[in-house]
Amino acid sequence: MNKNIFVDLDDKINKQEIMRNTPIHFDKAKEKIKLSGLKSVGKASIREIKKLVDEIEKVTGEKFIRMEMGIPGLPPVDIGVKGQIEALKKGVAAIYPDIQGISELKAEISRFIKLFMNIDVNEEGCIPTVGSMQGSFASFLMLSRLHEDRDTTLFIDPGFPVHKMQHRVLGLKFETFDVYNYRGEKLKEKIESYFSTGKIHSVIYSSPNNPSWICFTEDELKIIGELATKYNVVIMEDLAYFGMDFRKDYSKPGVEPFQPTVARYTDNYILFISSSKIFSYAGERIGMMVISNKLFKSRFENLKEHYPSDEFGYAMVFGTMYPLSSGTSHSAQYALIAMLKAANEGNFNFVDHVFDYGKKARIMKKLFTDNGFEIVYHTDIDQPIADGFYFTFSYPGLSAEELLDELIYYGISAISLLITGSERSEGIRACTSLVQHDQFVDLEARLVRFHEDHPL
C-alpha cells in the first residue's frame, strides 16, 4: 500500500484530535451541527446560525462570542419607552393609526431630516413603517412597476442579505456588483454600464455599509445622484446606521457636518431610517421611509395597472402600505415621536448613545489582527475604515466557509460575506453589538488558541 495513504490518514487523525481539544466541546457541537441539517455552517443564513449556536450553548453550557446577528446590544432609549407607555395608557392600542402615520410623527421625521441631513422633505413624504424592512419591501414592489420596459434593481454590494430575499419572494429581478474595486471615479463608469442598458429602475445600498462598514464619500454620492437624475433611476439609501460613522460628529441638530446622503444630488430618492440601531428600539419594529418631494408627486402611467392612482406617493400609501399592514404600531409611533423630538431639540445625543460600538470594534479588530487574522474591507479609498457596528475579517489559507466551520468549535459565531453579495470569498462579517466588554478576555484566549491550532 502507498505510504502516502498512511501519512494522509495520520494527518487527518492528528487534525481531528486537535479539533476535539477545542474551547467548545467538539463532539457535542458536531452532533448539533449534524442534527441541524446544515450542509455547512459557513453557508448558513444569519437566523440559521443563530439557532444553531443557541442549541450548542444549551448543550455545552459554554457562552459564545456572538457576532452573527446585527441587533442592538444596548438598552432601548428610555425616552421612547416612556413615550410609548404613556400612549398605551391613553388607550391608543384600541385605535387604528392612520396608514400614512400620525401627523405629529410625520412632522418630527421631516424636522429630523432637515436638522441632521440639511434636506427639505414635506411631511407627506415621511411615512412610518414596520421597521425599515417593510419600507424596503414596499419600495421594491412599487419600483418594479414604475416602467413597462424596466424590470431590474441594482444592488451596490455588499449588502443586507434579506433585501435579496425580499426580491426572491416577490419574484423580482436584480443585478449586483461588489463596490470595493470601484471606489471613487471608477464608480461612475461601473454604475453607468448598468444604467445605460435601460433595464434598471432603482438602486439600493447602505452607508455606513452592512456588512463592510464602508461609507460613500460626498464625491461618490454626487456620482450616484447625478447618474440617477440623468437616467431617471430611483436611489434607495438604507441609513440603518445613521450618524454612526464615528470619524465625524453628526450628532448636533442643525450644525455641520450633516449625515452624508445622495439626497443632496438628486430628487429621485427614498431613504430608509431605522430606529433599531440608533435608538436601540428594534423590538417594536418602527422605522421611517422618506420619499423626496418630487418623487412623491411624480406620476407613472404604468402604476394605473396595479394601483388606485398613478401618483407615486398616493400609490405607495394607499396601494402598497395599506394591504401590507394597514399602518404601523400606534404606540410605537409615539415612542418614535418622543425620541425624534428629544434629538431634534438637542436634548438627546443619539450618536453618543451608540458610540460604544465604535470602541468595541477598535478593541476587537486588534485582537483579531494580533492573532493572524486580516481585515477584509479595510479602507474607504484612502482612509482607514471606521470603527463601528460591523467589521470584516479573514484568516490566511481558509475560505469564509472553512473559517466559519472552524470558528464554531472555538465559541465564535459570525456570518460569511458570501451571503451579502461580496466577491471576497475569504471574508467574514462580525457584529460588535452583542459582544460585551467583559468577554474580551475570552475572545482573546479563543483567538490565541485558534491561531496556535492553525499556524500560518
C-alpha positions as CSV (number, residue, x, y, z in Angstrom):
1,M,0.0,0.0,0.0
2,N,1.1,3.5,-0.8
3,K,2.9,5.1,2.2
4,N,1.3,8.4,1.4
5,I,-2.1,7.0,2.4
6,F,-0.8,6.3,5.9
7,V,0.6,9.9,6.0
8,D,-2.7,11.3,4.9
9,L,-4.6,9.2,7.5
10,D,-2.2,10.3,10.2
11,D,-2.7,14.0,9.2
12,K,-6.5,13.6,9.4
13,I,-6.3,11.8,12.7
14,N,-4.0,14.5,14.1
15,K,-6.2,17.2,12.8
16,Q,-9.2,15.6,14.3
17,E,-7.5,15.3,17.7
18,I,-6.6,19.0,17.6
19,M,-10.2,19.8,16.7
20,R,-11.5,17.7,19.6
21,N,-9.5,19.7,22.0
22,T,-11.3,22.9,21.4
23,P,-12.8,25.6,23.7
24,I,-16.3,24.3,22.8
25,H,-16.8,20.6,23.4
26,F,-16.1,19.2,19.9
27,D,-18.3,16.1,19.9
28,K,-21.4,17.9,21.3
29,A,-21.0,20.8,18.9
30,K,-20.5,18.4,16.0
31,E,-23.6,16.5,16.9
32,K,-25.7,19.7,17.0
33,I,-24.4,20.7,13.6
34,K,-25.3,17.3,12.2
35,L,-28.8,17.5,13.7
36,S,-29.3,21.0,12.3
37,G,-29.4,19.6,8.8
38,L,-27.0,22.3,7.6
39,K,-24.6,21.1,4.9
40,S,-22.1,23.8,6.1
41,V,-22.1,26.3,8.9
42,G,-20.2,28.6,6.6
43,K,-23.0,28.7,4.1
44,A,-25.8,29.1,6.6
45,S,-28.1,32.2,6.9
46,I,-27.9,34.6,9.8
47,R,-31.0,33.1,11.5
48,E,-29.8,29.5,10.9
49,I,-26.5,30.3,12.6
50,K,-28.3,31.9,15.5
51,K,-30.5,28.9,16.0
52,L,-27.5,26.5,15.8
53,V,-25.4,28.5,18.3
54,D,-28.4,28.7,20.7
55,E,-28.5,24.9,20.6
56,I,-24.8,24.4,21.1
57,E,-24.8,26.9,24.0
58,K,-27.6,24.9,25.7
59,V,-25.9,21.5,25.4
60,T,-22.4,22.6,26.3
61,G,-23.1,25.3,28.8
62,E,-20.5,27.5,27.1
63,K,-21.2,31.1,26.1
64,F,-20.3,32.0,22.6
65,I,-18.8,35.3,21.3
66,R,-22.0,36.2,19.4
67,M,-21.2,38.2,16.3
68,E,-23.7,36.8,13.8
69,M,-26.8,39.0,14.5
70,G,-26.9,42.7,13.7
71,I,-29.1,43.6,16.6
72,P,-28.7,46.3,19.3
73,G,-26.6,45.5,22.3
74,L,-27.8,48.5,24.3
75,P,-30.9,49.1,26.3
76,P,-33.7,50.9,24.4
77,V,-33.8,54.7,24.7
78,D,-35.7,55.4,27.9
79,I,-37.4,58.5,26.3
80,G,-39.0,56.2,23.8
81,V,-40.1,53.7,26.3
82,K,-41.8,56.4,28.5
83,G,-43.5,57.9,25.4
84,Q,-44.9,54.5,24.3
85,I,-46.1,53.6,27.8
86,E,-47.8,57.0,28.1
87,A,-49.5,56.4,24.8
88,L,-50.7,53.0,25.8
89,K,-52.1,54.3,29.0
90,K,-54.2,56.8,27.0
91,G,-55.7,53.9,25.0
92,V,-54.1,54.1,21.6
93,A,-53.8,50.3,21.4
94,A,-57.6,50.2,20.7
95,I,-57.4,52.7,17.8
96,Y,-56.2,52.1,14.2
97,P,-53.4,54.6,13.3
98,D,-53.6,56.4,10.0
99,I,-51.9,54.4,7.3
100,Q,-49.6,57.3,6.4
101,G,-48.6,57.8,10.0
102,I,-49.8,60.2,12.7
103,S,-49.3,63.8,11.9
104,E,-47.1,64.7,14.9
105,L,-44.6,61.9,13.9
106,K,-44.5,62.9,10.3
107,A,-43.7,66.5,11.4
108,E,-40.8,65.2,13.6
109,I,-39.4,63.0,10.9
110,S,-39.4,65.9,8.4
111,R,-37.7,68.1,11.1
112,F,-35.1,65.4,11.8
113,I,-34.2,65.1,8.1
114,K,-33.7,68.9,8.0
115,L,-31.7,69.2,11.2
116,F,-29.4,66.2,10.7
117,M,-29.2,65.9,6.9
118,N,-30.0,69.5,5.8
119,I,-32.6,68.2,3.4
120,D,-36.1,69.6,3.0
121,V,-38.8,66.9,2.8
122,N,-42.5,67.6,3.1
123,E,-44.3,65.8,5.9
124,E,-46.5,63.9,3.5
125,G,-43.4,62.0,2.2
126,C,-42.3,61.0,5.8
127,I,-44.0,57.6,6.4
128,P,-43.5,55.3,9.5
129,T,-43.0,51.7,8.6
130,V,-42.9,48.4,10.4
131,G,-39.1,48.6,10.6
132,S,-37.0,49.6,7.6
133,M,-37.6,46.1,6.1
134,Q,-41.3,46.9,5.4
135,G,-40.2,50.2,3.8
136,S,-37.8,48.3,1.5
137,F,-40.3,45.6,0.7
138,A,-43.0,48.2,-0.2
139,S,-40.5,50.1,-2.3
140,F,-39.2,47.1,-4.2
141,L,-42.8,46.2,-5.1
142,M,-43.6,49.7,-6.2
143,L,-40.5,50.5,-8.1
144,S,-40.7,47.3,-10.1
145,R,-44.0,48.6,-11.5
146,L,-43.0,52.1,-12.5
147,H,-42.0,51.4,-16.1
148,E,-43.2,48.8,-18.5
149,D,-39.7,48.4,-20.0
150,R,-37.6,48.3,-16.8
151,D,-37.5,45.2,-14.6
152,T,-34.3,45.2,-12.6
153,T,-33.0,46.6,-9.3
154,L,-29.2,47.2,-9.0
155,F,-27.6,46.2,-5.7
156,I,-24.4,48.1,-4.8
157,D,-23.0,45.3,-2.7
158,P,-22.0,44.0,-0.2
159,G,-25.4,44.5,1.3
160,F,-28.1,43.3,3.7
161,P,-28.9,39.7,2.6
162,V,-32.7,40.0,3.3
163,H,-33.1,42.6,0.6
164,K,-32.3,40.0,-1.9
165,M,-34.6,37.5,-0.1
166,Q,-37.4,40.1,-0.5
167,H,-36.7,40.2,-4.2
168,R,-36.8,36.5,-4.5
169,V,-40.1,36.3,-2.6
170,L,-41.6,39.0,-4.9
171,G,-40.2,37.3,-8.0
172,L,-38.2,40.4,-8.9
173,K,-35.0,40.7,-11.0
174,F,-31.8,42.2,-9.6
175,E,-28.2,42.6,-10.6
176,T,-25.3,43.3,-8.3
177,F,-21.6,44.2,-8.1
178,D,-19.1,44.4,-5.2
179,V,-18.3,48.1,-4.9
180,Y,-14.9,47.6,-3.3
181,N,-13.0,47.6,-6.5
182,Y,-15.0,50.6,-7.9
183,R,-14.5,53.3,-5.4
184,G,-14.1,57.0,-6.4
185,E,-14.2,57.9,-10.1
186,K,-14.3,54.2,-11.0
187,L,-17.8,54.1,-9.6
188,K,-19.3,56.3,-12.4
189,E,-18.3,54.0,-15.2
190,K,-19.4,50.9,-13.4
191,I,-22.9,52.3,-12.5
192,E,-23.4,53.8,-15.9
193,S,-22.7,50.5,-17.5
194,Y,-25.8,49.2,-15.8
195,F,-28.0,52.3,-16.2
196,S,-27.2,52.5,-19.9
197,T,-28.9,49.1,-20.6
198,G,-32.3,50.7,-19.9
199,K,-33.3,47.8,-17.6
200,I,-32.5,49.4,-14.2
201,H,-35.4,51.1,-12.4
202,S,-33.8,51.5,-9.0
203,V,-30.6,51.1,-6.9
204,I,-30.2,50.1,-3.2
205,Y,-27.1,50.4,-1.0
206,S,-26.3,51.2,2.7
207,S,-23.9,53.8,4.0
208,P,-22.4,53.1,6.5
209,N,-22.5,49.8,4.9
210,N,-23.8,46.5,6.2
211,P,-21.6,44.4,6.3
212,S,-18.4,46.0,5.3
213,W,-18.8,49.4,7.1
214,I,-17.5,51.3,4.1
215,C,-19.0,54.8,3.8
216,F,-19.5,56.6,0.5
217,T,-17.8,59.9,0.1
218,E,-19.5,63.1,-1.0
219,D,-17.9,62.7,-4.4
220,E,-19.3,59.2,-4.7
221,L,-22.8,60.2,-3.6
222,K,-22.7,63.0,-6.2
223,I,-21.8,60.5,-8.9
224,I,-24.7,58.3,-7.9
225,G,-27.1,61.2,-7.6
226,E,-26.2,62.7,-10.9
227,L,-26.5,59.4,-12.8
228,A,-29.9,58.8,-11.1
229,T,-31.1,62.1,-12.5
230,K,-29.6,61.5,-15.9
231,Y,-31.2,58.1,-16.3
232,N,-34.3,58.7,-14.2
233,V,-33.4,55.9,-11.8
234,V,-34.7,55.9,-8.1
235,I,-32.0,55.6,-5.4
236,M,-32.9,53.8,-2.2
237,E,-30.5,54.8,0.5
238,D,-30.5,52.5,3.6
239,L,-29.5,54.6,6.6
240,A,-29.9,52.0,9.2
241,Y,-26.7,53.2,10.9
242,F,-27.5,56.9,10.7
243,G,-24.7,59.0,12.1
244,M,-22.6,56.0,13.1
245,D,-19.5,56.8,11.0
246,F,-17.8,58.0,14.2
247,R,-14.9,59.6,12.3
248,K,-17.1,62.7,12.2
249,D,-19.6,64.1,14.7
250,Y,-23.1,64.0,13.1
251,S,-24.9,64.4,16.4
252,K,-25.6,68.2,16.6
253,P,-29.0,69.3,15.2
254,G,-28.8,72.0,12.6
255,V,-25.0,72.1,12.7
256,E,-22.5,70.8,10.2
257,P,-21.3,68.2,9.4
258,F,-24.6,66.6,8.3
259,Q,-25.2,62.9,7.6
260,P,-23.9,62.3,4.0
261,T,-26.7,61.4,1.6
262,V,-27.5,61.1,-2.1
263,A,-30.5,63.4,-1.5
264,R,-28.2,66.4,-1.9
265,Y,-27.5,65.4,-5.5
266,T,-30.8,64.1,-6.9
267,D,-34.6,64.3,-6.4
268,N,-35.0,60.6,-7.2
269,Y,-34.6,59.1,-3.8
270,I,-36.2,57.1,-1.0
271,L,-34.5,57.0,2.4
272,F,-34.9,54.2,4.9
273,I,-34.1,55.2,8.5
274,S,-34.3,52.6,11.2
275,S,-34.9,53.1,14.9
276,S,-33.4,49.7,15.6
277,K,-29.8,50.7,15.9
278,I,-29.7,54.5,16.5
279,F,-32.4,54.3,19.2
280,S,-31.9,50.6,20.2
281,Y,-35.6,50.2,19.5
282,A,-35.5,47.1,17.3
283,G,-38.2,45.1,19.2
284,E,-41.1,47.5,18.4
285,R,-40.5,47.3,14.6
286,I,-40.7,51.0,13.9
287,G,-38.8,52.7,11.1
288,M,-39.1,55.6,8.6
289,M,-39.5,55.8,4.9
290,V,-38.7,59.2,3.5
291,I,-39.7,59.9,-0.1
292,S,-38.4,63.0,-1.9
293,N,-40.9,65.8,-2.7
294,K,-40.5,65.3,-6.4
295,L,-40.8,61.5,-6.4
296,F,-43.8,61.6,-4.1
297,K,-45.8,63.8,-6.6
298,S,-44.4,62.1,-9.7
299,R,-46.9,60.2,-11.9
300,F,-46.2,57.0,-13.7
301,E,-48.6,55.7,-16.3
302,N,-47.7,52.1,-15.6
303,L,-48.9,52.3,-12.0
304,K,-52.5,52.5,-13.1
305,E,-52.4,48.8,-13.9
306,H,-51.9,48.0,-10.2
307,Y,-52.9,50.9,-8.0
308,P,-55.8,53.4,-7.5
309,S,-53.6,56.3,-8.6
310,D,-50.7,56.9,-10.9
311,E,-49.2,59.3,-8.3
312,F,-46.2,57.6,-6.6
313,G,-46.9,58.8,-3.1
314,Y,-50.6,58.1,-3.1
315,A,-50.0,54.6,-4.6
316,M,-47.3,53.9,-2.0
317,V,-49.6,54.7,0.9
318,F,-53.0,53.5,-0.2
319,G,-52.0,50.9,-2.7
320,T,-48.9,49.3,-1.1
321,M,-48.6,50.1,2.6
322,Y,-52.4,49.6,3.2
323,P,-52.6,46.0,2.0
324,L,-49.2,45.2,3.6
325,S,-50.0,46.1,7.2
326,S,-52.7,48.8,7.3
327,G,-50.4,51.0,9.2
328,T,-47.7,50.8,11.8
329,S,-48.0,50.1,15.6
330,H,-49.8,53.1,17.1
331,S,-47.9,53.1,20.4
332,A,-44.5,52.6,18.8
333,Q,-45.2,55.8,16.7
334,Y,-45.4,57.7,19.9
335,A,-42.2,56.2,21.1
336,L,-40.5,57.4,17.9
337,I,-42.1,60.9,18.3
338,A,-40.5,61.2,21.8
339,M,-37.1,60.1,20.6
340,L,-37.0,62.2,17.5
341,K,-38.3,65.3,19.3
342,A,-35.6,64.9,22.0
343,A,-32.9,64.6,19.3
344,N,-34.3,67.5,17.3
345,E,-34.3,69.8,20.3
346,G,-30.8,68.8,21.3
347,N,-31.9,67.1,24.5
348,F,-30.8,63.6,23.4
349,N,-27.5,62.8,21.7
350,F,-28.3,59.6,19.8
351,V,-24.7,59.3,18.4
352,D,-23.2,59.3,22.0
353,H,-25.8,56.6,22.8
354,V,-24.3,54.2,20.3
355,F,-20.6,55.3,20.4
356,D,-19.7,52.2,22.4
357,Y,-20.0,50.1,19.2
358,G,-17.0,52.0,17.8
359,K,-15.0,51.5,21.0
360,K,-15.6,47.8,20.9
361,A,-14.8,47.5,17.2
362,R,-11.4,49.1,17.7
363,I,-10.5,46.6,20.5
364,M,-11.9,43.6,18.7
365,K,-10.2,44.3,15.4
366,K,-6.8,44.5,17.2
367,L,-7.5,41.2,19.0
368,F,-8.1,39.6,15.6
369,T,-5.2,41.1,13.8
370,D,-2.8,40.3,16.7
371,N,-3.6,36.6,16.1
372,G,-3.1,36.3,12.4
373,F,-6.4,37.5,11.1
374,E,-6.8,40.2,8.5
375,I,-9.4,42.9,8.0
376,V,-11.0,42.3,4.6
377,Y,-12.7,45.7,3.8
378,H,-10.0,47.8,5.5
379,T,-10.2,51.3,3.7
380,D,-12.5,53.9,2.4
381,I,-10.5,54.7,-0.7
382,D,-7.5,56.4,1.1
383,Q,-8.7,56.3,4.7
384,P,-8.8,53.5,7.2
385,I,-12.3,52.1,7.6
386,A,-14.3,53.5,10.5
387,D,-14.7,51.6,13.8
388,G,-18.4,50.8,14.2
389,F,-21.2,48.3,14.3
390,Y,-19.6,45.9,11.9
391,F,-16.1,44.9,10.7
392,T,-14.9,42.1,8.3
393,F,-12.1,39.6,8.8
394,S,-10.4,36.6,7.2
395,Y,-7.7,34.1,8.0
396,P,-4.9,33.3,5.5
397,G,-5.4,30.0,3.8
398,L,-9.1,29.5,4.7
399,S,-12.2,30.3,2.7
400,A,-15.1,32.0,4.5
401,E,-16.9,28.7,4.6
402,E,-13.9,26.8,6.1
403,L,-13.2,29.6,8.6
404,L,-16.8,29.7,9.9
405,D,-16.9,25.9,10.1
406,E,-13.8,26.0,12.3
407,L,-14.7,29.0,14.4
408,I,-17.9,27.4,15.7
409,Y,-15.7,25.0,17.7
410,Y,-13.9,27.9,19.3
411,G,-17.1,29.6,20.5
412,I,-17.1,32.4,17.9
413,S,-20.1,32.9,15.6
414,A,-20.4,35.3,12.6
415,I,-21.6,35.1,9.0
416,S,-20.0,34.7,5.7
417,L,-19.7,37.7,3.3
418,L,-20.7,35.3,0.5
419,I,-24.4,35.7,1.5
420,T,-24.1,39.6,1.3
421,G,-23.1,39.8,-2.4
422,S,-19.4,40.3,-1.6
423,E,-16.9,38.8,-4.0
424,R,-14.4,38.4,-1.2
425,S,-14.8,34.6,-0.8
426,E,-12.5,34.6,2.3
427,G,-14.4,37.2,4.2
428,I,-16.5,37.1,7.4
429,R,-18.8,39.7,8.9
430,A,-18.6,40.4,12.6
431,C,-21.1,42.5,14.5
432,T,-19.8,44.2,17.7
433,S,-23.2,44.9,19.3
434,L,-23.7,41.7,21.4
435,V,-20.1,41.3,22.5
436,Q,-19.7,42.6,26.0
437,H,-16.5,44.2,27.3
438,D,-16.1,41.5,29.9
439,Q,-16.0,38.9,27.0
440,F,-12.8,40.4,25.5
441,V,-10.6,38.1,27.7
442,D,-12.5,35.1,26.4
443,L,-12.3,36.3,22.9
444,E,-8.6,36.9,23.0
445,A,-8.0,33.4,24.6
446,R,-10.1,31.7,21.9
447,L,-8.3,33.6,19.1
448,V,-4.9,32.8,20.5
449,R,-6.0,29.1,20.7
450,F,-7.3,29.3,17.1
451,H,-4.0,30.8,15.9
452,E,-2.0,28.1,17.7
453,D,-4.1,25.3,16.1
454,H,-3.9,26.9,12.7
455,P,-0.3,28.1,12.3
456,L,0.5,30.3,9.3
